[in-house]
Amino acid sequence: MDLDDPTGVALRAAEALGASGLRHALYGGLVLAAYGEARETRDADFCVQGVSARDAEAALRAAGFDLQVAFPELRLGGVVVSRLTLLPGGEDTGSSCVDLVSPVSGRFGAGVFERVLKGPVRGREISLVSPEDFILLKVLSTRDRDLSDAASVIRGLADRLDWDLLRSEVELLSAEVPAHDVTVRFARVEEMARLAMP
């Protein structure tokens, strides 16, 4: 397999995580292409709940991946991120990463998986985070690019989003993750989306 093909990596990783009974849903740049404005991505991102880097490492190794855990369970804002670097070996060429993103709020994390959608990717059905949860996960993250991604989804799906859910979650997450300014970041996303509207 060409590990430089993030979609192929995502499908194989999702199959491996699922085979091990690990709760996951595709997230990140690959999902952004469905909800907002596509951007280049080289990795496969998954939202997970109750999945450690060690759990994911075992699942991916069982599926034949050669990998290293670049960093396990690093808290960044309102999420915890683990990165597994996929290495060439066997029939795999190139390199890639699988990033696991888990919300700090267990309540919100459980809600993400109640709202998961199923969608076709290269003819296979895969679990995807909902557009609303994509936005909220990006707000909980720390990079400016995360805010741009969230604004892109708002521009792409504005009138089809559940705004009551978004606003309710922002209020709850602001209380649950007080060290991360959820309200300010969400307001920035809304402003970025407005400024880019024709």
CYANA upper distance limits for C-alpha pairs under 8 A (distance plus 0.5 A):
  1 MET  CA      8 GLY  CA      8.37
  1 MET  CA     91 GLU  CA      6.53
  1 MET  CA     92 ASP  CA      5.13
  1 MET  CA     93 THR  CA      6.80
  2 ASP  CA      8 GLY  CA      8.28
  2 ASP  CA     92 ASP  CA      6.36
  2 ASP  CA     93 THR  CA      5.58
  2 ASP  CA     94 GLY  CA      6.45
  2 ASP  CA     95 SER  CA      8.45
  3 LEU  CA      8 GLY  CA      8.03
  3 LEU  CA      9 VAL  CA      6.65
  3 LEU  CA     86 LEU  CA      7.95
  3 LEU  CA     87 LEU  CA      8.49
  3 LEU  CA     88 PRO  CA      8.07
  3 LEU  CA     92 ASP  CA      6.88
  3 LEU  CA     93 THR  CA      6.29
  3 LEU  CA     94 GLY  CA      5.45
  3 LEU  CA     95 SER  CA      5.48
  3 LEU  CA     96 SER  CA      6.09
  4 ASP  CA     42 ARG  CA      7.20
  4 ASP  CA     93 THR  CA      8.25
  4 ASP  CA     94 GLY  CA      5.93
  4 ASP  CA     95 SER  CA      6.29
  4 ASP  CA     96 SER  CA      6.55
  5 ASP  CA      9 VAL  CA      6.75
  5 ASP  CA     42 ARG  CA      7.87
  6 PRO  CA     10 ALA  CA      6.49
  6 PRO  CA     30 LEU  CA      8.35
  6 PRO  CA     41 THR  CA      7.74
  6 PRO  CA     42 ARG  CA      6.05
  6 PRO  CA     43 ASP  CA      5.85
  6 PRO  CA     44 ALA  CA      6.27
  6 PRO  CA     96 SER  CA      7.87
  7 THR  CA     11 LEU  CA      6.76
  7 THR  CA     30 LEU  CA      7.65
  7 THR  CA     44 ALA  CA      7.77
  7 THR  CA    121 VAL  CA      8.47
  8 GLY  CA     12 ARG  CA      6.75
  9 VAL  CA     13 ALA  CA      6.39
  9 VAL  CA     43 ASP  CA      8.34
  9 VAL  CA     44 ALA  CA      7.08
  9 VAL  CA     96 SER  CA      8.40
 10 ALA  CA     14 ALA  CA      6.38
 10 ALA  CA     26 LEU  CA      8.08
 10 ALA  CA     43 ASP  CA      8.50
 10 ALA  CA     44 ALA  CA      5.62
 10 ALA  CA     45 ASP  CA      8.16
 10 ALA  CA     98 VAL  CA      8.41
 11 LEU  CA     15 GLU  CA      6.71
 11 LEU  CA    121 VAL  CA      8.29
 11 LEU  CA    126 ILE  CA      8.21
 12 ARG  CA     16 ALA  CA      6.76
 12 ARG  CA     63 ALA  CA      8.44
 13 ALA  CA     17 LEU  CA      6.60
 13 ALA  CA     60 LEU  CA      7.01
 13 ALA  CA     63 ALA  CA      8.49
 13 ALA  CA     98 VAL  CA      8.35
 14 ALA  CA     18 GLY  CA      6.46
 14 ALA  CA     24 HIS  CA      7.91
 14 ALA  CA     25 ALA  CA      8.42
 14 ALA  CA     26 LEU  CA      8.29
 14 ALA  CA    126 ILE  CA      8.02
 15 GLU  CA     19 ALA  CA      6.50
 16 ALA  CA     20 SER  CA      6.92
 16 ALA  CA     59 ALA  CA      6.10
 16 ALA  CA     60 LEU  CA      6.24
 16 ALA  CA     62 ALA  CA      7.97
 16 ALA  CA     63 ALA  CA      6.19
 17 LEU  CA     21 GLY  CA      6.91
 17 LEU  CA     22 LEU  CA      5.68
 17 LEU  CA     23 ARG  CA      7.90
 17 LEU  CA     24 HIS  CA      7.63
 17 LEU  CA     56 ALA  CA      7.23
 17 LEU  CA     59 ALA  CA      6.28
 17 LEU  CA     60 LEU  CA      7.58
 18 GLY  CA     22 LEU  CA      6.10
 18 GLY  CA     23 ARG  CA      7.59
 18 GLY  CA     24 HIS  CA      8.03
 19 ALA  CA     59 ALA  CA      8.21
 20 SER  CA     59 ALA  CA      6.38
 22 LEU  CA     48 VAL  CA      8.29
 22 LEU  CA     50 GLY  CA      8.37
 22 LEU  CA     51 VAL  CA      6.88
 22 LEU  CA     55 ASP  CA      8.47
 22 LEU  CA     56 ALA  CA      8.30
 23 ARG  CA     48 VAL  CA      6.17
 23 ARG  CA     49 GLN  CA      6.35
 23 ARG  CA     50 GLY  CA      7.84
 23 ARG  CA     51 VAL  CA      7.63
 24 HIS  CA     46 PHE  CA      6.55
 24 HIS  CA     47 CYS  CA      6.12
 24 HIS  CA     48 VAL  CA      5.01
 24 HIS  CA     49 GLN  CA      7.42
 24 HIS  CA    127 SER  CA      7.84
 25 ALA  CA     46 PHE  CA      5.89
 25 ALA  CA     47 CYS  CA      5.80
 25 ALA  CA     48 VAL  CA      7.14
 25 ALA  CA    113 PHE  CA      8.34
 25 ALA  CA    116 VAL  CA      7.58
 25 ALA  CA    126 ILE  CA      8.12
 25 ALA  CA    127 SER  CA      5.28
 25 ALA  CA    128 LEU  CA      5.26
 25 ALA  CA    129 VAL  CA      6.15
 26 LEU  CA     30 LEU  CA      8.28
 26 LEU  CA     31 VAL  CA      7.28
 26 LEU  CA     44 ALA  CA      8.16
 26 LEU  CA     45 ASP  CA      6.63
 26 LEU  CA     46 PHE  CA      5.02
 26 LEU  CA     47 CYS  CA      6.84
 26 LEU  CA    126 ILE  CA      8.00
 26 LEU  CA    127 SER  CA      6.56
 26 LEU  CA    128 LEU  CA      5.13
 26 LEU  CA    129 VAL  CA      6.69
 27 TYR  CA     31 VAL  CA      5.91
 27 TYR  CA     32 LEU  CA      8.21
 27 TYR  CA     44 ALA  CA      8.25
 27 TYR  CA     45 ASP  CA      5.67
 27 TYR  CA     46 PHE  CA      5.44
 27 TYR  CA     47 CYS  CA      6.49
 27 TYR  CA    128 LEU  CA      6.90
 27 TYR  CA    129 VAL  CA      6.47
 27 TYR  CA    134 PHE  CA      7.45
 28 GLY  CA     32 LEU  CA      6.66
 28 GLY  CA     44 ALA  CA      7.75
 28 GLY  CA     45 ASP  CA      5.72
 28 GLY  CA     46 PHE  CA      7.73
 28 GLY  CA    134 PHE  CA      8.30
 29 GLY  CA     33 ALA  CA      7.06
 29 GLY  CA     38 ALA  CA      7.76
 29 GLY  CA     39 ARG  CA      7.10
 29 GLY  CA     40 GLU  CA      7.70
 29 GLY  CA     41 THR  CA      6.09
 29 GLY  CA     44 ALA  CA      8.31
 29 GLY  CA     45 ASP  CA      8.08
 30 LEU  CA     34 ALA  CA      7.96
 30 LEU  CA     38 ALA  CA      8.37
 30 LEU  CA     41 THR  CA      7.61
 30 LEU  CA     44 ALA  CA      7.75
 30 LEU  CA     45 ASP  CA      8.44
 31 VAL  CA     35 TYR  CA      7.07
 31 VAL  CA    128 LEU  CA      7.70
 31 VAL  CA    129 VAL  CA      8.49
 32 LEU  CA     36 GLY  CA      5.79
 32 LEU  CA     37 GLU  CA      7.02
 32 LEU  CA     38 ALA  CA      6.45
 32 LEU  CA     39 ARG  CA      8.19
 32 LEU  CA    149 ASP  CA      7.55
 32 LEU  CA    153 VAL  CA      7.63
 33 ALA  CA     37 GLU  CA      6.23
 33 ALA  CA     38 ALA  CA      4.54
 33 ALA  CA     39 ARG  CA      7.52
 34 ALA  CA     38 ALA  CA      8.07
 35 TYR  CA    131 PRO  CA      7.04
 35 TYR  CA    152 SER  CA      8.41
 35 TYR  CA    153 VAL  CA      5.85
 35 TYR  CA    156 GLY  CA      6.81
 35 TYR  CA    157 LEU  CA      7.38
 36 GLY  CA    149 ASP  CA      8.03
 36 GLY  CA    152 SER  CA      5.35
 36 GLY  CA    153 VAL  CA      4.69
 36 GLY  CA    154 ILE  CA      7.93
 36 GLY  CA    155 ARG  CA      7.49
 36 GLY  CA    156 GLY  CA      5.38
 36 GLY  CA    157 LEU  CA      7.87
 37 GLU  CA    149 ASP  CA      8.38
 37 GLU  CA    152 SER  CA      6.25
 37 GLU  CA    153 VAL  CA      7.78
 37 GLU  CA    156 GLY  CA      7.82
 42 ARG  CA     96 SER  CA      6.95
 42 ARG  CA     97 CYS  CA      8.06
 43 ASP  CA     96 SER  CA      6.08
 43 ASP  CA     97 CYS  CA      5.42
 43 ASP  CA     98 VAL  CA      6.41
 43 ASP  CA     99 ASP  CA      7.87
 44 ALA  CA     96 SER  CA      8.44
 44 ALA  CA     97 CYS  CA      6.89
 44 ALA  CA     98 VAL  CA      5.40
 44 ALA  CA     99 ASP  CA      6.83
 45 ASP  CA     98 VAL  CA      6.24
 45 ASP  CA     99 ASP  CA      5.17
 45 ASP  CA    100 LEU  CA      6.50
 45 ASP  CA    101 VAL  CA      7.80
 46 PHE  CA     98 VAL  CA      8.04
 46 PHE  CA     99 ASP  CA      6.72
 46 PHE  CA    100 LEU  CA      5.54
 46 PHE  CA    101 VAL  CA      6.57
 47 CYS  CA    100 LEU  CA      6.33
 47 CYS  CA    101 VAL  CA      5.19
 47 CYS  CA    102 SER  CA      6.19
 47 CYS  CA    129 VAL  CA      7.90
 48 VAL  CA    100 LEU  CA      6.71
 48 VAL  CA    101 VAL  CA      6.45
 48 VAL  CA    102 SER  CA      5.73
 48 VAL  CA    109 GLY  CA      8.48
 49 GLN  CA    102 SER  CA      6.37
 49 GLN  CA    103 PRO  CA      8.37
 49 GLN  CA    109 GLY  CA      6.83
 49 GLN  CA    110 ALA  CA      7.92
 51 VAL  CA     55 ASP  CA      6.55
 51 VAL  CA     56 ALA  CA      7.26
 52 SER  CA     56 ALA  CA      6.86
 52 SER  CA     72 PRO  CA      8.19
 52 SER  CA     73 GLU  CA      7.77
 52 SER  CA     82 SER  CA      8.47
 53 ALA  CA     57 GLU  CA      6.43
 53 ALA  CA     69 VAL  CA      7.75
 53 ALA  CA     72 PRO  CA      5.96
 53 ALA  CA     73 GLU  CA      7.36
 53 ALA  CA     82 SER  CA      6.45
 53 ALA  CA     83 ARG  CA      8.19
 53 ALA  CA     84 LEU  CA      8.14
 53 ALA  CA    100 LEU  CA      8.32
 54 ARG  CA     58 ALA  CA      6.72
 55 ASP  CA     59 ALA  CA      6.84
 56 ALA  CA     60 LEU  CA      6.57
 57 GLU  CA     61 ARG  CA      6.52
 57 GLU  CA     67 LEU  CA      8.13
 57 GLU  CA     69 VAL  CA      7.85
 57 GLU  CA     84 LEU  CA      7.79
 58 ALA  CA     62 ALA  CA      6.59
 59 ALA  CA     63 ALA  CA      6.99
 60 LEU  CA     64 GLY  CA      7.10
 60 LEU  CA     65 PHE  CA      6.04
 61 ARG  CA     65 PHE  CA      5.39
 61 ARG  CA     66 ASP  CA      6.79
 61 ARG  CA     67 LEU  CA      7.91
 65 PHE  CA     86 LEU  CA      7.19
 65 PHE  CA     87 LEU  CA      8.03
 65 PHE  CA     89 GLY  CA      8.30
 65 PHE  CA     92 ASP  CA      8.32
 66 ASP  CA     86 LEU  CA      6.46
 66 ASP  CA     87 LEU  CA      5.89
 66 ASP  CA     88 PRO  CA      7.33
 66 ASP  CA     89 GLY  CA      6.70
 67 LEU  CA     84 LEU  CA      6.99
 67 LEU  CA     85 THR  CA      5.88
 67 LEU  CA     86 LEU  CA      4.90
 67 LEU  CA     87 LEU  CA      5.79
 68 GLN  CA     84 LEU  CA      6.25
 68 GLN  CA     85 THR  CA      5.75
 68 GLN  CA     86 LEU  CA      7.23
 68 GLN  CA     87 LEU  CA      8.12
 69 VAL  CA     82 SER  CA      8.28
 69 VAL  CA     83 ARG  CA      6.61
 69 VAL  CA     84 LEU  CA      4.95
 69 VAL  CA     85 THR  CA      6.66
 70 ALA  CA     82 SER  CA      8.16
 70 ALA  CA     83 ARG  CA      5.89
 70 ALA  CA     84 LEU  CA      6.04
 70 ALA  CA     85 THR  CA      6.60
 71 PHE  CA     82 SER  CA      6.05
 71 PHE  CA     83 ARG  CA      5.89
 71 PHE  CA     84 LEU  CA      7.73
 72 PRO  CA     81 VAL  CA      7.54
 72 PRO  CA     82 SER  CA      4.94
 72 PRO  CA     83 ARG  CA      6.98
 73 GLU  CA     80 VAL  CA      5.97
 73 GLU  CA     81 VAL  CA      5.74
 73 GLU  CA     82 SER  CA      5.34
 74 LEU  CA     80 VAL  CA      5.80
 74 LEU  CA     81 VAL  CA      5.63
 74 LEU  CA     82 SER  CA      6.74
 75 ARG  CA     79 VAL  CA      6.36
 75 ARG  CA     80 VAL  CA      4.72
 75 ARG  CA     81 VAL  CA      6.74
 76 LEU  CA     80 VAL  CA      6.42
 76 LEU  CA     81 VAL  CA      7.50
 76 LEU  CA    141 SER  CA      6.84
 76 LEU  CA    142 THR  CA      6.83
 77 GLY  CA    140 LEU  CA      6.51
 77 GLY  CA    141 SER  CA      5.98
 77 GLY  CA    142 THR  CA      6.15
 77 GLY  CA    179 ALA  CA      8.05
 77 GLY  CA    180 HIS  CA      6.01
 78 GLY  CA    103 PRO  CA      6.62
 78 GLY  CA    104 VAL  CA      5.89
 78 GLY  CA    105 SER  CA      8.10
 78 GLY  CA    140 LEU  CA      5.08
 78 GLY  CA    141 SER  CA      6.58
 78 GLY  CA    177 VAL  CA      6.72
 78 GLY  CA    180 HIS  CA      6.68
 79 VAL  CA    101 VAL  CA      6.88
 79 VAL  CA    102 SER  CA      5.94
 79 VAL  CA    103 PRO  CA      4.82
 79 VAL  CA    104 VAL  CA      5.55
 79 VAL  CA    137 LEU  CA      8.13
 79 VAL  CA    140 LEU  CA      6.66
 79 VAL  CA    141 SER  CA      6.66
 80 VAL  CA    101 VAL  CA      6.27
 80 VAL  CA    102 SER  CA      5.65
 80 VAL  CA    103 PRO  CA      6.75
 80 VAL  CA    104 VAL  CA      6.91
 81 VAL  CA     99 ASP  CA      7.25
 81 VAL  CA    100 LEU  CA      6.02
 81 VAL  CA    101 VAL  CA      5.19
 81 VAL  CA    102 SER  CA      6.98
 82 SER  CA     99 ASP  CA      6.20
 82 SER  CA    100 LEU  CA      5.60
 82 SER  CA    101 VAL  CA      7.27
 83 ARG  CA     97 CYS  CA      7.08
 83 ARG  CA     98 VAL  CA      6.37
 83 ARG  CA     99 ASP  CA      5.02
 83 ARG  CA    100 LEU  CA      6.90
 84 LEU  CA     97 CYS  CA      6.03
 84 LEU  CA     98 VAL  CA      5.67
 84 LEU  CA     99 ASP  CA      6.81
 85 THR  CA     95 SER  CA      7.94
 85 THR  CA     96 SER  CA      6.49
 85 THR  CA     97 CYS  CA      4.88
 85 THR  CA     98 VAL  CA      6.97
 86 LEU  CA     95 SER  CA      6.02
 86 LEU  CA     96 SER  CA      5.60
 86 LEU  CA     97 CYS  CA      5.97
 86 LEU  CA     98 VAL  CA      7.84
 87 LEU  CA     92 ASP  CA      8.17
 87 LEU  CA     93 THR  CA      8.16
 87 LEU  CA     94 GLY  CA      7.54
 87 LEU  CA     95 SER  CA      5.62
 87 LEU  CA     96 SER  CA      7.58
 88 PRO  CA     92 ASP  CA      5.50
 88 PRO  CA     93 THR  CA      5.13
 88 PRO  CA     94 GLY  CA      6.10
 88 PRO  CA     95 SER  CA      6.53
 89 GLY  CA     93 THR  CA      7.16
102 SER  CA    109 GLY  CA      7.52
103 PRO  CA    108 PHE  CA      7.45
103 PRO  CA    109 GLY  CA      6.06
103 PRO  CA    137 LEU  CA      7.78
103 PRO  CA    140 LEU  CA      8.20
104 VAL  CA    109 GLY  CA      8.22
104 VAL  CA    177 VAL  CA      7.98
105 SER  CA    109 GLY  CA      6.65
105 SER  CA    173 LEU  CA      7.87
105 SER  CA    176 GLU  CA      7.03
105 SER  CA    177 VAL  CA      7.72
106 GLY  CA    110 ALA  CA      6.62
107 ARG  CA    111 GLY  CA      6.90
108 PHE  CA    112 VAL  CA      6.72
108 PHE  CA    169 GLU  CA      8.34
108 PHE  CA    173 LEU  CA      8.28
109 GLY  CA    113 PHE  CA      7.27
110 ALA  CA    114 GLU  CA      6.98
111 GLY  CA    115 ARG  CA      6.82
112 VAL  CA    116 VAL  CA      6.70
112 VAL  CA    129 VAL  CA      7.31
112 VAL  CA    130 SER  CA      8.06
112 VAL  CA    133 ASP  CA      6.71
113 PHE  CA    129 VAL  CA      8.18
115 ARG  CA    129 VAL  CA      7.83
115 ARG  CA    130 SER  CA      6.77
116 VAL  CA    127 SER  CA      6.84
116 VAL  CA    128 LEU  CA      6.27
116 VAL  CA    129 VAL  CA      5.54
116 VAL  CA    130 SER  CA      6.11
117 LEU  CA    127 SER  CA      6.23
117 LEU  CA    128 LEU  CA      5.69
117 LEU  CA    129 VAL  CA      6.74
117 LEU  CA    130 SER  CA      6.43
118 LYS  CA    125 GLU  CA      6.74
118 LYS  CA    126 ILE  CA      6.03
118 LYS  CA    127 SER  CA      5.15
118 LYS  CA    128 LEU  CA      6.42
119 GLY  CA    125 GLU  CA      5.83
119 GLY  CA    126 ILE  CA      6.02
119 GLY  CA    127 SER  CA      7.00
119 GLY  CA    128 LEU  CA      7.27
120 PRO  CA    124 ARG  CA      5.71
120 PRO  CA    125 GLU  CA      4.93
120 PRO  CA    126 ILE  CA      6.71
121 VAL  CA    125 GLU  CA      6.69
121 VAL  CA    126 ILE  CA      7.20
129 VAL  CA    133 ASP  CA      6.60
129 VAL  CA    134 PHE  CA      6.54
130 SER  CA    134 PHE  CA      6.56
131 PRO  CA    135 ILE  CA      6.83
131 PRO  CA    153 VAL  CA      7.53
131 PRO  CA    161 LEU  CA      7.80
132 GLU  CA    136 LEU  CA      6.82
132 GLU  CA    161 LEU  CA      7.09
132 GLU  CA    162 ASP  CA      7.42
132 GLU  CA    165 LEU  CA      8.21
132 GLU  CA    166 LEU  CA      6.86
133 ASP  CA    137 LEU  CA      6.40
134 PHE  CA    138 LYS  CA      6.73
134 PHE  CA    150 ALA  CA      7.60
135 ILE  CA    139 VAL  CA      6.75
135 ILE  CA    149 ASP  CA      8.28
135 ILE  CA    150 ALA  CA      5.16
135 ILE  CA    151 ALA  CA      8.29
135 ILE  CA    153 VAL  CA      7.61
135 ILE  CA    154 ILE  CA      8.47
136 LEU  CA    140 LEU  CA      6.67
136 LEU  CA    150 ALA  CA      8.32
136 LEU  CA    166 LEU  CA      7.86
136 LEU  CA    169 GLU  CA      8.38
136 LEU  CA    170 VAL  CA      8.07
137 LEU  CA    141 SER  CA      6.80
138 LYS  CA    142 THR  CA      8.33
138 LYS  CA    146 ASP  CA      5.46
138 LYS  CA    147 LEU  CA      6.68
138 LYS  CA    149 ASP  CA      7.76
138 LYS  CA    150 ALA  CA      6.49
139 VAL  CA    146 ASP  CA      7.44
139 VAL  CA    147 LEU  CA      6.81
139 VAL  CA    150 ALA  CA      7.80
139 VAL  CA    182 VAL  CA      6.91
139 VAL  CA    185 ARG  CA      6.32
139 VAL  CA    186 PHE  CA      6.47
139 VAL  CA    189 VAL  CA      8.33
140 LEU  CA    180 HIS  CA      7.83
140 LEU  CA    182 VAL  CA      6.98
141 SER  CA    146 ASP  CA      7.09
142 THR  CA    146 ASP  CA      7.52
143 ARG  CA    147 LEU  CA      7.57
144 ASP  CA    148 SER  CA      7.00
145 ARG  CA    149 ASP  CA      6.67
146 ASP  CA    150 ALA  CA      6.79
147 LEU  CA    151 ALA  CA      6.63
147 LEU  CA    185 ARG  CA      7.93
147 LEU  CA    188 ARG  CA      7.96
147 LEU  CA    189 VAL  CA      6.04
148 SER  CA    152 SER  CA      6.63
148 SER  CA    189 VAL  CA      7.53
148 SER  CA    192 MET  CA      7.74
149 ASP  CA    153 VAL  CA      7.07
150 ALA  CA    154 ILE  CA      6.99
150 ALA  CA    189 VAL  CA      6.87
151 ALA  CA    155 ARG  CA      6.72
151 ALA  CA    189 VAL  CA      5.58
151 ALA  CA    190 GLU  CA      6.98
151 ALA  CA    192 MET  CA      6.42
151 ALA  CA    193 ALA  CA      5.14
152 SER  CA    156 GLY  CA      6.65
152 SER  CA    193 ALA  CA      7.15
153 VAL  CA    157 LEU  CA      6.44
153 VAL  CA    158 ALA  CA      8.06
154 ILE  CA    158 ALA  CA      5.28
154 ILE  CA    161 LEU  CA      8.18
154 ILE  CA    190 GLU  CA      8.16
154 ILE  CA    193 ALA  CA      6.78
155 ARG  CA    193 ALA  CA      6.20
155 ARG  CA    194 ARG  CA      8.35
155 ARG  CA    196 ALA  CA      8.28
155 ARG  CA    197 MET  CA      7.39
157 LEU  CA    161 LEU  CA      6.63
162 ASP  CA    166 LEU  CA      6.92
163 TRP  CA    167 ARG  CA      6.58
164 ASP  CA    168 SER  CA      6.50
165 LEU  CA    169 GLU  CA      6.48
166 LEU  CA    170 VAL  CA      6.65
167 ARG  CA    171 GLU  CA      6.81
168 SER  CA    172 LEU  CA      6.80
169 GLU  CA    173 LEU  CA      6.29
170 VAL  CA    174 SER  CA      6.45
170 VAL  CA    182 VAL  CA      6.91
170 VAL  CA    183 THR  CA      6.75
170 VAL  CA    186 PHE  CA      7.91
171 GLU  CA    175 ALA  CA      7.24
171 GLU  CA    183 THR  CA      7.75
172 LEU  CA    176 GLU  CA      6.74
173 LEU  CA    177 VAL  CA      6.17
173 LEU  CA    178 PRO  CA      8.38
173 LEU  CA    182 VAL  CA      7.28
174 SER  CA    178 PRO  CA      6.12
174 SER  CA    180 HIS  CA      8.02
174 SER  CA    181 ASP  CA      7.26
174 SER  CA    182 VAL  CA      5.79
174 SER  CA    183 THR  CA      6.81
177 VAL  CA    181 ASP  CA      8.43
177 VAL  CA    182 VAL  CA      8.24
178 PRO  CA    182 VAL  CA      8.49
181 ASP  CA    185 ARG  CA      6.75
182 VAL  CA    186 PHE  CA      6.54
183 THR  CA    187 ALA  CA      6.68
184 VAL  CA    188 ARG  CA      6.74
185 ARG  CA    189 VAL  CA      6.82
186 PHE  CA    190 GLU  CA      6.82
187 ALA  CA    191 GLU  CA      6.69
188 ARG  CA    192 MET  CA      6.54
189 VAL  CA    193 ALA  CA      6.65
190 GLU  CA    194 ARG  CA      6.74
191 GLU  CA    195 LEU  CA      6.66
192 MET  CA    196 ALA  CA      6.87
193 ALA  CA    197 MET  CA      6.94
